[in-house]
Amino acid sequence: RLGTELSKAVVLKYSNQETSVTIGESVRDEDVYIIQSGCGEINDNLMELLIMINACKTASARRITAIIPCFPYARQDKKDKSRAPITAKLIANMLTVAGANHVITMDLHASQIQGFFNVPVDNLYAEPNTLRYIAENIPDYKNGVIVSPDAGGAKRATSIADRLDLDFALIHKERKKANEVSRMVLVGDVKGKIAILVDDMADTCGTLGLAAKTLAENGAEKVYAIVTHGILCGKAVQVINDSVLTKVVVTNTVPHEDKKKVCPKLDTIDISGTLAEAIRRTHNGESVSYLFNHAV
């Protein structure tokens, strides 16, 4: 997107599972951008990112920006039970100590995570791209209602509903234990409407499947789901295929090409343009706030 060449780097894993990184060109006094999303072998990828940042720092890079489209461990951001770790803060410390001078991420699970860092953090939003997708790809979206599958995402959903001038509904879920929802209650009216579920991440998709079922039972004509981070692990693809969802739309903050082959309901919003523009603006010292409200 930027018309620049990807720099040479060799990343190897030794037989004892240690990660080795070699940067194949000079980075002295350069503005370095390292892209690594928190997905797949999450701990390996994180370690790889930290080693790469450190390699550039010790090679005298002028500024190192870590671009982390999906921030790892973002859900462990508070001490919600005794002896629980605040791992998101630990990740922030590790990135800073490794040598990152700036972090660019997208749709943080909790925007307060920005405060865990002592370096600038740009939290970009997938919202402008989401709005564009709804307007271009969901026929008759004007007869829609934006639904948040939990109370935590209400702010995101109301913001989208306001900008599209649509109604808003909310699903209250009760959990017995993590990743397992016991029952759901719909607050709002979806009868005869197109329900558009909006969330920041879809992991096992249990919530989405149940939410779609609840909406269909309450008279929704079609149910779409638009999610920023399609982590899609475990039985996620099977849950989507078996559910009443018309389409599940995810951005490519997490690679999911292999999942698309086995799940015809999956669709992608490309956010490479937003990240590329953020890199260009950061490098040229321009304002990044334009990207908060405009799709690129």
PEURCOR-V552164 format. One record per backbone hydrogen bond with DSSP energy under -1.0 kcal/mol. NH is the residue of the N-H (numbers start at 0). CO is the residue of the C=O. E is the energy in kcal/mol with one decimal. If there is no record, write none. Layout:
[[NH;CO;E] [NH;CO;E]]
This chain:
[[9;21;-3.1] [11;19;-2.9] [13;17;-2.8] [16;13;-2.2] [19;11;-3.1] [21;9;-2.5] [23;7;-2.7] [28;59;-3.1] [29;26;-2.3] [31;62;-3.1] [33;64;-2.7] [35;66;-2.5] [37;69;-2.0] [38;36;-1.5] [41;39;-2.3] [44;40;-2.8] [45;41;-2.1] [46;42;-2.3] [47;43;-2.5] [48;44;-2.1] [49;45;-2.4] [50;46;-2.6] [51;47;-2.3] [52;48;-2.6] [53;49;-2.4] [54;50;-2.5] [55;51;-2.1] [56;52;-2.3] [57;53;-2.6] [59;56;-1.6] [60;55;-2.0] [61;29;-1.3] [62;29;-1.7] [64;31;-3.2] [65;101;-2.5] [66;33;-3.3] [67;103;-2.7] [73;70;-1.1] [75;72;-1.5] [76;74;-1.2] [79;77;-1.4] [83;80;-1.6] [87;75;-2.4] [89;85;-1.2] [90;86;-2.6] [91;87;-2.0] [92;88;-2.4] [93;89;-2.5] [94;90;-2.6] [95;91;-2.1] [96;92;-2.9] [97;93;-2.5] [98;94;-1.1] [99;94;-2.3] [100;63;-2.6] [101;63;-1.2] [102;119;-2.2] [103;65;-2.6] [104;121;-2.8] [106;123;-3.0] [112;109;-2.2] [113;110;-1.5] [114;111;-2.2] [115;112;-2.0] [116;113;-1.1] [121;102;-2.9] [123;104;-2.9] [129;125;-2.3] [130;126;-2.7] [131;127;-1.9] [132;128;-2.3] [133;129;-2.6] [134;130;-2.3] [135;131;-2.1] [136;132;-3.1] [137;133;-1.6] [140;137;-1.2] [142;139;-1.7] [143;140;-1.5] [144;193;-2.3] [145;166;-2.4] [146;195;-2.8] [147;168;-2.0] [153;150;-1.5] [156;152;-2.3] [157;153;-2.8] [158;154;-1.9] [159;155;-1.9] [160;156;-2.7] [161;157;-2.6] [162;158;-1.9] [163;159;-1.6] [165;160;-2.7] [168;145;-2.6] [169;186;-2.6] [170;147;-2.5] [171;184;-3.2] [173;182;-2.1] [175;179;-1.2] [179;176;-1.8] [181;173;-3.0] [182;173;-1.0] [184;171;-2.4] [186;169;-3.5] [191;218;-3.2] [192;189;-2.2] [193;142;-2.2] [194;221;-2.7] [195;144;-2.7] [196;223;-3.4] [197;146;-2.5] [198;225;-1.9] [201;228;-2.4] [208;204;-2.5] [209;205;-2.3] [210;206;-2.9] [211;207;-2.7] [212;208;-1.9] [213;209;-2.6] [214;210;-2.5] [215;211;-2.6] [216;212;-2.4] [217;213;-1.2] [218;215;-1.6] [219;214;-2.2] [220;192;-2.5] [223;194;-3.0] [224;246;-2.2] [225;196;-3.3] [226;248;-3.3] [227;198;-1.3] [228;199;-2.6] [230;201;-1.1] [230;228;-1.5] [231;201;-2.3] [232;202;-1.9] [235;232;-1.4] [238;234;-2.6] [239;235;-2.5] [240;236;-2.6] [241;237;-2.3] [245;222;-3.1] [247;264;-2.5] [248;224;-3.7] [249;266;-2.7] [250;227;-1.1] [251;268;-1.4] [259;255;-1.7] [260;256;-1.1] [265;262;-1.7] [266;247;-2.3] [268;249;-2.2] [274;270;-1.9] [275;271;-2.8] [276;272;-2.5] [277;273;-2.0] [278;274;-2.3] [279;275;-2.6] [280;276;-2.8] [281;277;-2.4] [282;278;-2.8] [283;279;-2.1] [285;280;-3.2] [290;287;-1.9] [291;288;-1.3] [292;289;-1.2]]
